[in-house]
Structures are given as C-alpha cells and as structure tokens.
C-alpha cells in the first residue's frame, strides 16, 4: 500500500511539474492544449457529480423510505442530529465567502491586477482553512459515528469527501497563489487557476 502511494505521489509530482514547466518556462500552452486540459477537467467534474450524486441518492432514499432495520423513521431511532443552524450554517457562509474571494481573484487575473489576485487567493485559502477546521470540530462533536446506521455512513462519507475536495482545492489554490505571485498567470493563460477554482 505504501509503495503504491509513493508511486502515485511521484507520478503526480512529475506530471504536474511537466505541465507547469510547459506552461511557464517553455512558453504558454497552445489553444489546443488548453482545450484538451479543459475537456479533461470537464470530464473529471462530471465524474465527481456522479460520485456525490450516489451519496445524495443513498441519503434521500433512506430518508424518504426508512427501512425497518433503522426503526422505520428518519433520522434513525437513537441518533442525535446536528443542528443545521450552528456549524453547518456557518460553514455554508464560509464556503460562499470563499467562492466570492476566488471569483474576485479570477476577475483580478482577467484585469491583469497581479497583487489584487494574490490578496484574493490568500483570502480564499484562509477561508478554506477555517472551513476545514470547523468541519473537523463538527466531526469531533457529532453525536453519532460512521458506524451508526445509514445516517452516519452517508453523513460522514458525503461531508468527508467534500472536505477532502476542499483540502485538495486549497492545495491547488496555494500553488496558484505562488504562481500568481511570480507572474506566471496571465489573463490569456490561467487554465490551471480555472481548474483549481
């Protein structure tokens, strides 16, 4: 397992290094390469939508037609639920603010304002880190676990994978912020930023 993980990480590092080298040091990507990267990312997004749809389907199916094994009610008998007006609501506001900040960064890149884009990316990354911290706190304080019926399973799988996506996106945006600081992203060539955002 660890050897496979090492090979995957090495492959990802070398591949991304080559993509960055091709896009900055050896001249910007051609329109055809940019189109290929965009198509690849669109296919990735479609697969992610299907992935999360499966979790929402499991949750919706279980809540609309609760099984006898969970007491025939939703949420299942004996499960304490989280108040959606507390941490979940705050995390929603933080994610919306982060989305506004990354949109600000995108508009700054399109306007050629390098410093403003860096500030916006820093704000986005900070908000994403706060979101991740609150998500961890929510997990720690949750009155149920992943092994507490379908309710716990779907909650922790869906929110856990979403949190994982936020962490990966944060890492990508940190790289984009560093690249923006060094002037690698221009209004014509910022496909990597668009994929990360």
C-alpha positions as CSV (number, residue, x, y, z in Angstrom):
1,X,0.0,0.0,0.0
2,X,2.7,2.5,0.9
3,X,4.8,1.6,-2.1
4,X,1.8,2.2,-4.4
5,X,1.1,5.5,-2.7
6,X,4.7,6.6,-3.2
7,X,4.5,5.7,-6.9
8,X,1.2,7.6,-7.3
9,X,2.6,10.7,-5.5
10,X,5.8,10.6,-7.5
11,X,3.8,10.3,-10.8
12,X,1.6,13.2,-9.8
13,X,4.5,15.4,-8.8
14,X,6.4,14.7,-12.1
15,X,3.4,15.1,-14.2
16,X,2.4,18.4,-12.6
17,X,6.0,19.6,-12.8
18,X,6.0,19.0,-16.5
19,X,2.6,20.7,-17.0
20,X,3.9,23.8,-15.1
21,X,7.2,23.7,-17.0
22,X,5.4,23.5,-20.3
23,X,3.0,26.3,-19.4
24,X,5.5,28.8,-18.0
25,X,9.2,28.1,-18.8
26,X,8.8,26.7,-22.3
27,X,6.2,29.1,-23.4
28,X,2.5,29.1,-22.7
29,X,0.2,26.3,-23.7
30,X,-1.3,26.4,-27.2
31,X,-5.0,26.8,-27.6
32,X,-5.3,23.1,-28.5
33,X,-3.5,22.1,-25.3
34,X,-5.7,24.4,-23.2
35,X,-8.8,23.0,-24.9
36,X,-7.6,19.4,-24.0
37,X,-7.0,20.4,-20.4
38,X,-10.4,22.0,-20.2
39,X,-12.1,18.9,-21.7
40,X,-10.3,16.7,-19.3
41,X,-11.3,18.8,-16.4
42,X,-14.9,18.8,-17.5
43,X,-14.9,15.0,-17.6
44,X,-13.4,15.0,-14.1
45,X,-16.2,17.3,-12.8
46,X,-18.9,15.1,-14.4
47,X,-17.4,12.0,-12.7
48,X,-17.4,13.9,-9.4
49,X,-21.0,15.0,-9.8
50,X,-21.9,11.3,-10.3
51,X,-19.8,10.3,-7.3
52,X,-21.6,12.8,-5.0
53,X,-25.0,12.0,-6.5
54,X,-24.6,8.4,-5.2
55,X,-24.3,9.7,-1.7
56,X,-27.2,12.1,-2.0
57,X,-29.3,9.3,-3.5
58,X,-28.5,7.0,-0.6
59,X,-29.4,9.7,1.9
60,X,-32.6,10.7,0.1
61,X,-33.7,7.1,-0.4
62,X,-33.1,6.2,3.2
63,X,-34.9,9.3,4.5
64,X,-37.9,9.0,2.2
65,X,-38.4,5.3,2.7
66,X,-36.7,4.4,6.0
67,X,-36.0,0.7,6.4
68,X,-37.4,-1.4,9.3
69,X,-33.8,-2.1,10.4
70,X,-33.4,1.6,11.4
71,X,-36.8,1.8,13.1
72,X,-38.8,2.9,10.1
73,X,-38.1,6.6,10.9
74,X,-35.7,9.2,9.8
75,X,-33.3,10.0,11.4
76,X,-33.0,6.5,12.8
77,X,-34.0,5.8,16.3
78,X,-31.3,6.7,18.8
79,X,-29.4,9.1,16.5
80,X,-28.9,12.6,17.7
81,X,-28.7,15.0,14.8
82,X,-26.7,18.2,14.3
83,X,-28.5,21.5,14.4
84,X,-28.2,22.9,10.9
85,X,-28.3,26.5,12.2
86,X,-25.0,26.1,14.0
87,X,-21.7,24.9,12.5
88,X,-23.3,23.7,9.2
89,X,-24.8,27.2,8.6
90,X,-21.5,28.9,9.5
91,X,-19.6,26.6,7.2
92,X,-22.0,27.3,4.4
93,X,-21.4,31.1,4.8
94,X,-17.6,30.5,4.9
95,X,-17.8,28.4,1.7
96,X,-19.9,31.1,-0.1
97,X,-17.4,33.8,1.1
98,X,-14.5,31.6,-0.2
99,X,-16.3,31.3,-3.5
100,X,-16.7,35.1,-3.7
101,X,-13.0,35.6,-2.9
102,X,-11.9,33.1,-5.6
103,X,-14.2,34.9,-8.1
104,X,-12.5,38.2,-7.0
105,X,-9.1,36.5,-7.8
106,X,-10.3,35.4,-11.2
107,X,-11.6,38.9,-12.1
108,X,-8.3,40.3,-10.9
109,X,-6.3,37.9,-13.1
110,X,-8.5,38.8,-16.1
111,X,-7.9,42.5,-15.4
112,X,-4.2,42.0,-15.1
113,X,-4.0,43.0,-11.4
114,X,-1.4,40.6,-10.1
115,X,-1.2,41.9,-6.5
116,X,-5.0,42.0,-6.1
117,X,-5.3,38.4,-7.3
118,X,-2.7,37.3,-4.8
119,X,-4.6,39.0,-1.9
120,X,-7.8,37.4,-3.1
121,X,-6.2,34.0,-3.3
122,X,-4.8,34.4,0.3
123,X,-8.3,35.3,1.5
124,X,-9.7,32.2,-0.3
125,X,-7.1,29.9,1.2
126,X,-7.6,31.3,4.7
127,X,-11.4,30.8,4.4
128,X,-10.8,27.3,3.2
129,X,-8.6,26.5,6.2
130,X,-11.2,28.0,8.6
131,X,-13.8,25.8,6.9
132,X,-11.7,22.7,7.3
133,X,-11.1,23.5,11.0
134,X,-14.8,23.9,11.6
135,X,-15.5,20.7,9.7
136,X,-13.1,18.8,12.0
137,X,-14.7,20.4,15.0
138,X,-18.1,19.3,13.8
139,X,-16.8,15.7,13.3
140,X,-15.4,15.7,16.8
141,X,-18.6,17.0,18.4
142,X,-21.0,14.9,16.3
143,X,-23.3,12.8,18.5
144,X,-23.1,9.8,16.0
145,X,-20.3,8.0,14.2
146,X,-19.8,6.5,10.7
147,X,-21.0,3.1,12.1
148,X,-24.3,4.5,13.4
149,X,-26.6,3.2,10.6
150,X,-27.0,4.6,7.1
151,X,-27.4,8.1,8.6
152,X,-23.9,8.2,10.0
153,X,-22.4,6.5,6.9
154,X,-23.9,8.9,4.4
155,X,-23.2,11.9,6.5
156,X,-19.5,11.1,7.1
157,X,-18.9,9.8,3.6
158,X,-20.5,12.8,1.8
159,X,-19.1,15.5,4.1
160,X,-15.8,13.7,4.4
161,X,-15.2,13.5,0.7
162,X,-16.4,17.1,0.3
163,X,-13.9,18.1,3.0
164,X,-11.2,16.1,1.1
165,X,-12.1,18.1,-2.0
166,X,-11.8,21.3,-0.1
167,X,-8.3,20.4,1.2
168,X,-7.1,19.4,-2.3
169,X,-8.6,22.6,-3.8
170,X,-6.9,24.6,-1.1
171,X,-3.5,23.0,-2.0
172,X,-4.1,23.7,-5.7
173,X,-5.0,27.4,-4.9
174,X,-1.9,27.7,-2.8
175,X,0.1,26.7,-5.8
176,X,-1.9,29.1,-8.0
177,X,-1.2,31.9,-5.5
178,X,2.5,31.2,-5.6
179,X,2.4,31.1,-9.4
180,X,0.4,34.4,-9.5
181,X,2.9,36.0,-7.1
182,X,5.7,35.2,-9.6
183,X,3.6,36.4,-12.5
184,X,3.0,33.0,-14.2
185,X,-0.7,33.5,-14.6
186,X,-1.9,36.0,-17.2
187,X,-5.4,36.9,-18.5
188,X,-4.8,34.7,-21.6
189,X,-3.1,31.8,-19.8
190,X,-4.6,30.7,-16.5
191,X,-6.1,27.3,-17.2
192,X,-4.6,25.8,-14.0
193,X,-6.3,28.5,-11.9
194,X,-9.6,27.9,-13.6
195,X,-9.3,24.2,-12.9
196,X,-8.3,24.8,-9.2
197,X,-11.2,27.3,-8.8
